[in-house]
Amino acid sequence: MIIIFKLIFLIYFLFKFNGIIKSRKEIFQQQIKIILNNLEKNGKDKIKDFEYILNYKGGALEPEWEWVKNISFVYTWVDGSDINLANIKSIYNGGNKEVNSRDRSADELQYSLRSLKKYLPWHNGIIFIVTDNQIPKWLDINNNQIKIISHEEIIPKYINPTFDSSTIECFLDNIPEISDIFIYLNDDFFFNNFVHPSFFFSSSKFEPKIYRTNLEIFDKEKVENFIKENDIHHIYDASAYFTYKIIYEYFDHNYTYYHLAHSAYVCYCSFFKVFRHFFEEELKVVFSHRFRSPYKPITLYLYQILLLYLNKKLEFASSAIYEKKLFDFRKRYLEKNYIMSNYSFELIPEEITNLFVKFSFIKDNSKSNYNNFKYLTTNKNILIYNLNDKYNSKKALYEFTEYMITRYVNNNTFEKTKYVNLEKEYLDKLQYVNDIIKSNDDYPNDKKINKYLHKMLFNKKNLNNIKEYLKERNKLSYNQNISLMEKDELEILFDYDGRELEPNWEWVKNISIVYIITENKYKIINKLKYSLRSIERYLPWFFGTIFIIVQNISYNLEWLNKNNLHIKIIDPKNIVSTKINGNYTREIIEMFLDKIPSISERFILFNQDHYFKHFIHPIFFFNKNFFPKYNYDYGSEQKIQNNISESIFKTFELIQKIFGVNYVNNYRLLIYSPIPLYRDLFKPVRKLYLSKILESNNKAFILLPLYLLSTYNIYGASQIYYPDYVAGFGEIRSLPSPTLNINRTISYYGFDITSEFILKKTILNVDLFQDVKRKIEELENSNALFFSLKLKNNIDEYELKLINIFFQKLFPNKSIFEC
């Protein structure tokens, strides 16, 4: 009975599906007639292009198309699961190493290359893969037709690293040996049938074609909701709105916005510099934020629009100032023998675009996925399509992989043999491959398509084979436990034995160290004395000045050698603004450390219960670019939320208000350890938050200066345009640019954040509130380079004896800082 039911259902499915195909064919023929009638009004060349596209079956090109064979193709690609990339990305992403759908790789690039090789048989040029120091694991880099281009080769220093394709796209012209006209694709674009070059260029003037689709009427309230939600899949819609606003202001108050089709984009290499120059101000918001943002315009759209308006391809009705700017640009670049007169595009309307181009998603919905596969397999007129990643389930990944390895059976030499052989092994296990996919037909007939789709839809055993295949595939590549950067840093930290530093670290010898002492009574354990001993013992390269800020002059410093030229005692009233009166809290003092006379441009703030246990290389404080390394907690979000005090909450609430909620998106907790700081960022931070400081009147100053300073560095100052332009999307946009110390020698205020792995290896914070003996033993056995000790107020004699023995054993000798 069950078998009969399945048979009836299958017959019904095939009958219905054949009816769908038939109706689609009729609709397609009707569309062709309408389009041909419209094209006839615009001349024979338009019809000629259309017929080229429809009738090309992969044969030899016409003689006039010989030039296109060696054109460059460019892909942008990233594997977000790569541990090296994840480590770098987490520095700028609040410590988050999770892979989102924008960065996740399901080896789309592999199948896209297969589709290019199969359906563009005329192409013999170089294929450039632009990536962030990554190479696809399956790619055979010995193939002469493939070249890997790292971001650092083409993107200016300090704009790189970036994790936003809109920034990367702006510098594709810097690829060495790229052709003057090139075709750019994302890695999730796939060719679906044989593509004649007239799909990319007109056959009359060889003008590149711009494909537009979907008219957009913007709803400002809807856009504001997209920004508020900050959903990764709606960012593009908000970006389109801000793109439209620029076009409206610059070029045309009556502009009709059609979306950029997800197709291959033809670009003029030599026009990118013109584009970057014209939109210099608008691109600052793109380049200064390293991630996608709803506030950013779509750079590729602006590139195309500028080209069209500069060449008077579109009418414009903008303000006089922008008309003059356009006029000046035309004159300048034409007079300098730029080939502006040859820069041109042909706009392709929506009805033609939708005939050849398809945008779709892979979702956590099998029915939706298979409907997409069905549509693409049965619609031969679709030449290029996109499968956007919008899934979380493993099953969706298996469905996508099944479709790809059967739709694009390996047919190129770009892949390593071991990957090719493994795929062949599992293809043989899929029950429908031999009689359907291995057919010699480029497109199987309807009967075979139906059988193929039926097998995909109803044979769930194949997904188990795909699951096993991906597992075995993953074993073919070596998986690192830590990133190369972390490995290199650990080697430097733990191999350093106090020897002379490398020449490039010479500057750090004269760096300043600052202590702030706000305790009013002398403690039984002289923490500052032992901290200074640890500096002398384990920082042998240090010859700078140690500034000790003492809030209460009665603090016992009789043991301190005040004649030592490297020690200076600072009274806080000599550095804190006169607008603030009374006893200064530690937080008030921290806001004015740059006022210490002769303090170095970079300095390190210590607490008196900070100690070193082993020799310390300066890379503990600064990275290889000499940027300060901030030590932030990597605890779970719940753990951090539970530890949020009112001070931290109010501080980050204010920071988010200044820089924008979508820009500063998570709480971080500074670990109790020395913190390196830039002297010249204090003044702009005070100016930014000064009103809040004065409002407190010293009594209840709840803002945390070290958070204000470090986050200002992270979100505002570590930009290529700083201080003329400060990044962010909050109140900062309406504030004047900061004024920095005119005597500064630092031109770029970069930063780094110590990785969780290195923090756990190097830093140990211990509280001696209970079980003192066990915790001291833990300290003695630890390999950490640095430790801090928090003591309880009511230490008994036995505990005090244990602590004193520990310190005497660790730091037995007086330092030069003692009498």
C-alpha positions in Angstrom: 0.0 0.0 0.0 2.8 2.4 0.9 4.6 1.6 -2.3 1.5 2.4 -4.3 1.0 5.6 -2.5 4.6 6.7 -3.2 4.2 5.8 -6.8 0.9 7.8 -7.2 2.6 10.8 -5.4 5.6 10.6 -7.7 3.5 10.5 -10.9 1.5 13.5 -9.6 4.7 15.4 -8.8 6.2 14.8 -12.2 3.0 15.7 -14.0 2.6 18.9 -12.0 6.3 19.7 -12.5 6.1 19.3 -16.2 3.1 21.6 -16.3 5.2 24.3 -14.4 8.0 23.9 -16.8 5.6 24.3 -19.8 4.0 27.4 -18.3 7.4 28.9 -17.6 8.5 28.3 -21.1 5.4 30.0 -22.5 6.0 33.0 -20.1 9.6 33.2 -21.2 8.7 33.3 -24.9 6.2 36.0 -24.2 8.9 38.0 -22.3 11.3 37.6 -25.2 8.8 38.9 -27.7 8.1 42.0 -25.6 11.8 42.7 -25.1 12.6 42.3 -28.8 9.9 44.7 -29.7 11.3 47.3 -27.3 14.9 46.7 -28.5 13.9 47.1 -32.1 13.0 50.8 -31.4 16.6 51.3 -30.1 18.4 49.9 -33.1 19.7 46.6 -34.5 22.8 46.5 -32.2 20.6 46.0 -29.2 18.8 43.1 -30.8 22.1 41.6 -32.0 23.4 41.6 -28.3 20.2 40.0 -27.1 20.4 37.3 -29.7 24.1 36.7 -29.0 23.2 36.1 -25.3 20.2 33.9 -25.9 21.8 31.7 -28.6 25.4 31.2 -27.3 26.1 27.5 -26.6 29.8 27.7 -25.7 31.4 27.6 -29.1 34.1 29.8 -30.7 33.6 33.6 -30.4 33.3 36.0 -33.3 36.6 37.6 -34.4 35.7 41.0 -32.9 35.5 39.5 -29.5 39.1 38.2 -29.5 40.3 41.0 -27.1 38.0 39.8 -24.3 39.6 36.4 -23.9 42.5 37.8 -21.7 40.4 40.1 -19.5 41.0 39.7 -15.7 38.4 38.3 -13.4 38.5 39.3 -9.7 37.0 37.6 -6.7 36.9 38.8 -3.1 36.9 35.9 -0.7 37.2 35.3 3.0 37.1 32.2 5.3 35.8 33.6 8.6 36.5 30.3 10.3 40.3 30.7 9.8 41.8 31.1 13.3 44.4 33.7 12.1 41.6 35.9 10.6 39.4 35.4 13.6 42.2 36.5 16.0 42.8 39.7 14.1 39.1 40.4 13.6 38.4 40.0 17.3 40.7 42.9 18.1 38.3 45.2 16.3 35.1 43.4 17.1 34.9 43.5 20.8 36.7 40.2 21.2 34.0 38.3 19.3 35.4 35.4 17.3 32.1 34.0 16.2 31.7 33.5 12.4 28.6 35.2 10.9 27.0 34.4 7.6 28.9 37.2 5.9 32.3 35.6 6.6 31.4 31.9 6.7 32.8 29.8 3.9 31.0 26.8 2.4 33.6 26.7 -0.4 31.3 28.8 -2.6 34.4 30.1 -4.4 35.4 26.6 -5.5 32.0 26.0 -7.2 31.9 29.6 -8.6 35.3 28.9 -10.3 34.0 25.6 -11.7 31.0 27.5 -13.1 33.2 30.1 -14.7 35.5 27.5 -16.2 32.5 25.6 -17.6 30.3 28.3 -18.9 32.9 30.9 -20.0 35.1 28.5 -22.1 36.5 31.5 -24.0 38.2 33.0 -21.0 42.0 32.6 -20.8 42.9 35.5 -18.6 44.1 35.7 -15.0 41.7 35.1 -12.1 42.7 37.1 -9.1 41.4 36.1 -5.6 41.6 39.0 -3.2 41.8 37.9 0.4 43.2 38.6 3.8 46.4 36.5 3.9 44.4 33.4 3.2 44.6 30.7 0.6 41.6 28.3 0.1 42.6 24.9 1.4 41.5 23.1 -1.8 43.2 25.5 -4.2 46.2 24.5 -6.2 48.3 27.7 -6.2 50.6 26.3 -8.8 48.0 26.9 -11.5 49.3 29.9 -13.6 45.8 31.2 -14.2 45.1 31.9 -10.5 46.8 34.6 -8.4 46.2 35.2 -4.7 46.3 38.9 -3.8 46.5 39.9 -0.1 44.6 42.9 1.2 47.8 44.5 2.4 49.1 44.6 -1.2 46.3 46.8 -2.4 44.7 48.5 0.6 46.5 51.5 2.2 48.2 51.0 5.6 45.9 51.8 8.5 42.7 51.3 6.4 43.8 47.7 6.4 42.8 45.4 8.1 39.2 45.8 7.0 36.3 43.3 7.1 34.0 45.1 4.8 33.8 44.4 1.1 32.7 47.9 0.3 36.2 49.1 1.4 38.1 46.3 -0.4 36.2 47.0 -3.6 37.5 50.6 -3.7 41.1 49.4 -4.1 40.8 46.6 -6.7 42.7 48.9 -9.2 45.9 48.4 -7.1 46.0 44.7 -8.0 49.4 44.2 -9.9 49.0 43.2 -13.6 45.2 43.6 -13.6 43.7 44.4 -17.0 42.4 47.9 -17.5 38.9 46.6 -17.8 38.1 43.7 -15.5 35.1 41.7 -14.2 34.5 41.6 -10.5 32.5 38.9 -8.7 31.6 37.9 -5.2 32.5 34.3 -4.3 28.8 33.3 -4.0 28.0 34.2 -7.7 27.6 31.3 -10.0 27.2 31.0 -13.8 24.2 28.9 -14.8 24.6 28.6 -18.6 27.0 29.5 -21.3 27.7 33.2 -21.2 28.7 35.2 -24.3 30.8 38.3 -23.7 27.9 40.5 -25.0 26.3 39.8 -21.6 29.1 42.0 -20.1 29.7 44.4 -23.1 27.8 45.9 -25.9 28.8 44.5 -29.3 28.7 47.9 -31.0 31.1 50.0 -28.8 32.2 47.3 -26.3 30.7 49.4 -23.5 30.4 47.6 -20.1 26.9 46.9 -19.1 25.3 47.9 -15.7 22.5 45.6 -14.7 19.8 47.2 -12.5 16.8 45.5 -10.8 14.0 46.3 -8.4 12.8 49.9 -8.1 13.1 51.2 -4.6 10.9 53.9 -3.0 12.6 54.6 0.3 10.7 54.8 3.5 12.8 56.7 6.0 11.0 55.2 9.0 11.6 51.7 7.7 15.3 52.6 7.2 15.6 53.9 10.7 14.1 50.6 12.0 16.8 48.7 9.9 19.5 50.8 11.6 18.0 50.2 15.0 17.8 46.4 14.5 21.3 46.3 12.9 20.3 43.0 11.3 23.1 41.8 9.0 20.6 41.0 6.2 19.0 44.5 6.2 22.2 46.5 6.4 22.2 46.6 2.6 18.8 48.3 2.5 19.9 51.0 4.8 23.1 51.5 2.9 21.1 51.9 -0.3 19.2 54.8 1.3 22.4 56.6 2.2 23.7 56.0 -1.3 20.5 57.5 -2.7 20.9 60.6 -0.5 24.4 61.2 -1.9 23.1 60.9 -5.5 20.2 63.2 -4.6 22.5 65.9 -3.2 25.2 65.6 -5.8 23.5 64.8 -9.1 19.8 64.5 -9.4 16.9 65.5 -7.1 14.6 63.4 -9.3 16.8 60.3 -9.4 14.9 56.9 -9.6 16.7 54.3 -7.6 17.0 50.8 -9.0 19.0 48.3 -7.0 22.4 47.1 -8.1 21.8 43.6 -9.5 23.8 40.7 -8.0 25.7 40.0 -11.1 29.2 40.2 -12.4 30.4 43.9 -12.4 32.6 45.3 -15.2 35.0 47.9 -13.9 37.5 50.4 -15.4 40.7 50.0 -13.5 42.0 53.5 -14.1 38.7 55.2 -13.0 39.0 54.1 -9.4 41.4 57.0 -8.5 39.0 59.5 -10.0 36.2 57.9 -7.9 38.2 57.9 -4.6 39.1 61.6 -5.2 35.6 62.8 -6.1 34.0 61.1 -3.1 36.9 61.7 -0.7 34.7 63.0 2.1 31.9 60.4 1.6 34.4 57.5 1.7 35.8 58.5 5.1 32.8 56.9 6.7 33.5 53.7 4.7 37.2 53.5 5.4 37.1 54.5 9.0 34.9 51.7 10.2 36.3 48.2 9.6 32.9 46.4 9.5 29.7 46.7 7.5 27.5 49.5 8.7 24.0 50.6 7.6 25.4 54.2 7.5 27.8 53.4 4.7 26.9 54.0 1.1 27.3 51.2 -1.5 30.6 52.1 -3.0 30.2 50.1 -6.2 26.9 51.9 -6.9 28.5 55.3 -6.4 31.4 54.3 -8.7 29.0 53.5 -11.5 26.9 56.7 -10.9 29.9 59.0 -11.0 31.0 57.5 -14.3 27.5 58.0 -15.8 27.1 61.6 -14.7 30.7 62.6 -15.5 30.0 61.5 -19.0 26.6 63.1 -19.2 25.0 59.8 -19.7 22.2 60.8 -17.3 20.5 64.2 -16.9 21.1 65.9 -13.6 19.5 68.7 -11.6 21.7 69.3 -8.5 22.8 72.3 -6.6 25.3 74.8 -8.2 28.2 73.7 -6.0 28.0 70.1 -7.3 27.5 71.1 -10.9 30.7 73.1 -10.6 32.5 70.1 -9.0 31.4 67.9 -11.9 32.5 70.5 -14.4 35.9 70.9 -12.8 36.3 67.1 -12.7 35.4 66.7 -16.4 37.8 69.5 -17.4 40.7 68.2 -15.2 40.6 64.6 -16.3 40.0 65.3 -20.0 42.8 67.8 -20.1 45.2 65.3 -18.5 44.6 62.9 -21.3 42.5 60.5 -19.2 40.4 58.4 -21.5 37.2 59.9 -20.0 35.6 60.0 -23.5 36.0 56.3 -23.7 34.7 55.6 -20.1 31.1 54.6 -20.6 28.4 52.2 -19.5 25.2 50.9 -21.0 22.4 50.7 -18.5 20.4 47.5 -18.7 16.8 47.9 -17.5 15.1 45.8 -14.9 13.0 43.6 -17.3 16.1 42.4 -19.1 18.1 42.0 -15.9 15.5 39.8 -14.3 15.5 37.6 -17.4 19.2 36.7 -17.0 20.1 37.4 -13.3 18.7 35.7 -10.2 19.2 36.6 -6.5 18.3 34.0 -3.9 19.1 32.6 -0.5 20.1 29.4 1.2 17.9 29.2 4.3 17.0 26.9 7.1 14.1 25.8 5.0 14.5 22.7 2.8 11.5 23.4 0.7 12.7 26.9 -0.1 16.2 25.6 -0.9 15.0 22.9 -3.3 12.6 25.4 -5.0 15.6 27.5 -5.7 17.6 24.6 -7.0 14.6 23.6 -9.2 14.2 27.1 -10.6 17.9 27.4 -11.5 18.2 24.0 -13.0 15.1 24.4 -15.2 15.6 28.0 -16.3 18.3 28.0 -18.9 17.9 31.7 -19.5 19.3 32.5 -16.0 23.0 33.1 -16.8 24.3 34.2 -13.4 22.8 33.8 -9.9 23.7 34.5 -6.3 23.0 32.2 -3.4 23.2 34.4 -0.3 24.0 32.7 3.0 21.1 33.0 5.3 21.1 29.7 7.3 22.3 28.4 10.6 21.5 24.7 10.3 23.9 22.0 9.2 21.2 20.5 7.1 21.1 23.6 4.9 24.8 23.3 4.4 24.5 19.7 3.3 21.7 20.7 0.9 23.8 23.4 -0.6 26.9 21.2 -0.9 24.8 18.4 -2.5 23.5 20.8 -5.1 26.9 22.3 -5.8 28.9 19.1 -6.3 26.3 17.6 -8.5 25.5 20.8 -10.4 29.2 21.6 -11.0 31.1 18.4 -11.2 34.8 19.1 -11.1 36.0 20.2 -14.5 39.1 22.4 -13.9 42.7 22.2 -12.8 42.3 24.7 -9.9 41.9 22.1 -7.2 44.3 19.9 -5.3 44.2 16.2 -6.4 43.3 14.9 -2.9 40.2 17.1 -2.7 39.2 16.1 -6.3 39.6 12.3 -5.5 37.6 12.6 -2.3 34.7 14.3 -4.0 34.7 11.7 -6.8 34.5 8.9 -4.2 31.4 10.4 -2.6 29.8 11.4 -5.8 29.7 7.7 -6.7 27.8 7.1 -3.5 25.0 9.6 -4.4 22.3 7.4 -6.1 21.4 9.7 -8.9 24.8 10.8 -10.2 25.8 8.2 -12.7 22.7 8.4 -14.9 21.9 12.2 -14.5 24.9 14.3 -13.6 27.5 12.4 -15.5 25.5 12.8 -18.7 27.4 14.4 -21.5 24.6 17.0 -21.9 25.4 20.5 -20.5 21.7 20.6 -19.7 19.8 17.3 -19.2 16.4 17.1 -20.8 13.3 17.7 -18.8 12.9 14.0 -18.0 16.4 13.8 -16.5 15.9 17.1 -14.6 12.8 15.7 -13.0 14.6 12.5 -12.0 17.5 14.5 -10.6 15.3 16.8 -8.6 13.2 13.9 -7.3 16.3 12.2 -6.0 17.5 15.3 -4.2 14.0 15.9 -2.7 13.2 12.4 -1.6 16.4 10.5 -1.0 17.6 11.7 2.5 20.3 9.1 2.6 22.3 11.3 0.3 22.5 14.1 2.9 24.2 11.6 5.3 26.7 10.9 2.6 27.3 14.7 2.2 27.7 15.0 6.0 30.3 12.3 5.9 32.0 13.8 2.9 32.4 17.2 4.5 33.8 15.6 7.6 36.4 13.7 5.6 37.1 16.8 3.6 37.9 18.8 6.7 40.5 16.2 7.7 42.5 16.9 4.6 43.6 20.3 6.0 45.6 21.0 9.1 43.6 22.9 11.8 45.6 25.3 14.1 45.0 25.6 17.8 46.2 29.1 18.0 46.9 31.8 15.4 50.3 32.4 14.0 50.3 35.9 15.5 49.6 34.4 19.0 52.3 31.8 18.5 54.9 34.3 17.5 54.0 36.6 20.4 54.2 33.8 23.0 57.6 32.8 21.7 58.9 36.3 22.2 57.4 36.7 25.6 58.6 33.4 27.1 62.0 33.3 25.3 63.0 36.7 26.5 65.8 36.3 29.2 66.7 39.9 29.8 69.1 40.3 26.9 69.6 43.5 25.0 66.5 44.5 23.0 66.3 44.6 19.2 67.2 48.0 17.7 63.6 48.8 16.7 62.7 48.8 20.4 65.3 51.3 21.4 62.6 54.0 22.0 61.0 52.1 24.8 64.0 52.4 27.1 63.1 55.9 28.0 59.3 55.4 28.4 57.6 56.8 31.5 55.9 54.7 34.2 53.2 56.2 36.4 51.9 55.1 39.8 48.9 56.7 41.5 48.8 56.2 45.3 45.5 57.3 47.0 45.6 55.3 50.2 45.6 57.4 53.3 47.3 55.0 55.7 50.4 52.9 55.5 49.8 49.2 54.8 51.6 46.5 56.6 52.8 45.2 53.2 54.7 47.8 51.3 53.2 47.0 47.9 54.9 49.8 46.0 58.4 48.8 47.2 58.0 45.3 45.9 56.5 46.5 42.7 59.5 48.7 42.0 61.8 45.8 42.8 60.0 43.7 40.2 60.5 46.5 37.6 64.2 46.7 38.3 64.6 43.0 38.2 62.5 42.0 35.3 62.5 45.1 33.0 66.3 45.4 32.6 65.8 47.6 29.5 63.9 50.3 31.4 65.8 53.6 32.0 62.9 56.0 32.0 61.3 58.1 34.7 58.9 56.7 37.3 56.3 59.3 38.3 54.6 58.6 41.7 51.5 60.6 42.2 50.7 60.8 45.9 47.3 62.0 46.9 48.1 62.2 50.6 51.5 63.5 51.6 51.4 61.6 54.8 51.8 58.4 52.9 55.0 56.6 54.1 57.7 57.1 51.5 60.7 57.3 53.9 62.2 54.2 52.3 62.1 55.8 48.8 65.4 57.1 47.4 64.2 60.5 46.3 67.7 61.4 45.0 67.3 58.8 42.3 67.0 60.8 39.0 64.5 58.2 37.7 62.0 58.9 40.5 59.7 61.9 40.7 57.0 62.6 43.2 54.0 64.4 41.8 51.4 66.3 43.8 48.0 65.9 42.0 47.1 69.5 42.5 49.9 70.4 40.1 48.3 68.5 37.3 44.6 68.5 37.9 42.6 71.4 36.4 41.9 74.2 38.8 38.2 73.9 37.9 38.2 70.8 40.1 38.6 71.5 43.8 39.1 69.4 46.9 40.5 65.9 47.5 41.1 64.1 44.2 39.8 60.6 43.7 41.9 58.2 41.6 39.5 58.6 38.7 39.9 62.4 38.7 43.7 62.1 38.7 43.6 59.5 35.9 42.0 62.1 33.6 45.0 64.5 33.8 48.0 62.2 33.6 49.2 63.9 30.4 49.8 67.1 32.5 52.7 65.4 34.2 55.8 67.5 33.2 58.1 65.7 30.7 56.0 62.5 30.5 56.7 60.4 27.4 54.3 60.2 24.5 53.6 56.6 25.3 53.6 55.7 29.0 52.5 52.8 31.2 50.1 53.2 34.2 50.8 50.8 37.1 49.2 50.1 40.4 51.3 49.5 43.4 50.2 45.9 43.7 51.4 45.0 40.2 54.4 42.7 40.0 56.5 40.8 37.5 57.7 37.2 38.0 59.8 36.7 34.9 61.7 38.9 32.4 59.3 41.1 30.4 59.8 42.0 26.8 58.2 45.3 25.8 55.8 43.3 23.5 53.9 42.6 26.8 52.8 46.3 26.6 53.0 47.1 22.9 52.6 45.1 19.7 55.2 45.0 16.9 53.8 48.3 15.5 54.3 49.8 18.9 50.6 50.2 19.5 49.4 49.9 23.1 47.9 46.5 24.0 44.7 46.7 26.1 43.9 43.7 28.3 40.2 43.2 28.1 38.2 40.3 29.7 37.0 37.6 27.4 34.4 36.3 29.8 30.9 35.3 28.5 28.4 38.1 28.0 26.4 36.8 30.9 29.5 36.8 33.1 30.4 40.4 32.1 26.8 41.6 32.6 26.8 40.1 36.1 30.0 42.1 36.9 28.8 45.4 35.5 28.9 48.1 38.2 27.1 51.4 37.9 30.3 53.0 37.0 31.0 50.7 34.1 27.3 50.9 32.9 27.2 54.7 33.0 30.6 54.9 31.3 29.6 52.7 28.4 26.2 54.3 28.1 28.0 57.6 27.5 30.5 56.1 25.1 27.6 54.6 23.1 25.8 57.9 23.0 28.9 59.6 21.7 30.0 57.0 19.1 26.7 55.3 18.3 25.0 52.1 19.6 25.7 50.3 16.3 29.4 51.3 16.5 30.1 50.4 20.2 28.1 47.2 20.6 29.3 45.4 23.7 30.7 45.8 27.2 34.3 45.0 27.9 36.0 44.8 31.2 39.6 45.9 31.6 41.7 43.3 33.4 43.6 44.5 36.5 47.1 45.0 35.0 49.4 47.7 33.8 47.9 49.7 30.9 49.9 51.5 28.2 48.4 54.9 27.2 49.0 57.7 24.7 49.7 61.0 26.3 48.1 63.1 23.5 44.7 61.4 23.6 43.9 62.7 27.1 43.1 66.3 26.0 40.5 65.2 23.4 39.0 62.8 25.8 38.7 65.5 28.5 37.1 67.8 25.9 34.7 65.1 24.8 33.6 64.3 28.4 34.6 67.4 30.3 31.1 68.5 31.1 30.4 65.2 32.8 33.6 65.5 34.8 32.7 69.0 36.0 29.2 68.0 36.8 30.4 65.5 39.3 32.2 68.1 41.3 34.5 65.4 42.6 31.8 64.0 44.9 30.4 61.2 42.9 32.5 60.9 39.8 31.3 57.6 38.4 32.9 57.6 35.0 35.9 55.4 34.4 38.7 57.3 32.7 40.7 54.2 31.6 37.6 53.0 29.7 37.0 56.5 28.2 40.7 56.6 27.1 41.0 53.1 25.7 37.6 53.2 23.9 38.4 56.6 22.4 41.6 55.1 21.1 39.7 52.1 19.7 36.7 53.7 18.3 37.8 57.2 17.5 41.6 57.8 17.1 42.8 54.6 15.4 41.8 55.9 12.0 43.8 57.1 9.0 42.0 60.4 9.0 42.4 61.2 12.7 42.4 63.9 14.1 40.7 65.7 11.2 38.0 63.1 11.1 36.8 61.0 14.1 35.0 57.8 13.4 31.6 56.9 14.8 27.9 57.3 14.1 26.6 59.1 17.3 27.0 62.6 18.6 30.7 62.6 17.5 29.5 63.4 14.0 28.3 66.9 15.0 31.3 67.7 17.2 34.4 69.7 16.0 37.6 67.9 15.3 40.0 67.5 18.2 43.2 69.5 18.7 46.3 67.5 19.5 49.7 68.3 21.0 51.7 70.2 18.3 54.9 68.6 19.5 53.7 65.0 19.0 55.8 62.7 16.9 53.1 59.9 16.6 51.1 60.2 13.4 48.8 57.2 13.8 47.2 56.2 17.1 46.8 52.4 16.6 45.9 49.9 19.3 45.9 46.2 20.0 44.0 43.9 22.3 45.7 41.0 23.9 44.1 37.7 22.9 42.4 35.5 25.5 44.9 32.7 24.9 47.8 35.0 25.8 46.1 36.6 28.7 45.6 33.2 30.3 49.3 32.3 29.8 50.8 35.6 31.0 48.6 37.3 33.6 47.4 36.0 37.0 45.2 38.1 39.3 44.9 36.6 42.8 42.8 37.8 45.8 44.1 36.7 49.2 40.8 36.9 50.9 40.8 33.2 52.0 43.0 30.2 51.9 46.2 32.3 51.7 48.6 29.4 51.8 47.0 27.6 48.8 46.9 30.8 46.7 50.5 31.6 47.4 51.5 28.1 46.4 49.4 28.7 43.2 51.4 31.8 42.6 54.8 30.2 43.2 53.9 27.4 40.7 52.5 29.6 38.1 54.3 30.4 34.8 52.5 33.7 34.4 54.8 36.6 33.7 52.7 39.1 35.7 50.6 38.9 38.8 48.6 41.2 41.1 47.6 40.6 44.7 44.5 41.9 46.4 44.8 41.8 50.2 42.0 41.7 52.7 42.0 44.4 55.4 42.0 42.1 58.4 45.2 40.0 57.7 46.1 37.8 60.7 49.7 37.3 61.8 50.1 33.9 60.2 48.8 35.1 56.8 51.0 38.2 57.0 54.1 36.0 57.7 53.3 33.8 54.6 52.9 36.9 52.4 56.1 38.5 53.6 58.1 35.3 53.1 56.7 35.0 49.6 57.8 38.6 48.7 61.2 38.2 50.3 61.8 35.0 48.4 60.6 36.6 45.1 62.3 40.0 45.6 65.1 39.6 48.1 67.3 42.5 47.1 66.8 46.2 47.5 66.2 48.2 44.3 68.1 51.3 43.3 64.8 53.1 44.1 65.2 52.5 47.8 67.4 54.3 50.4 
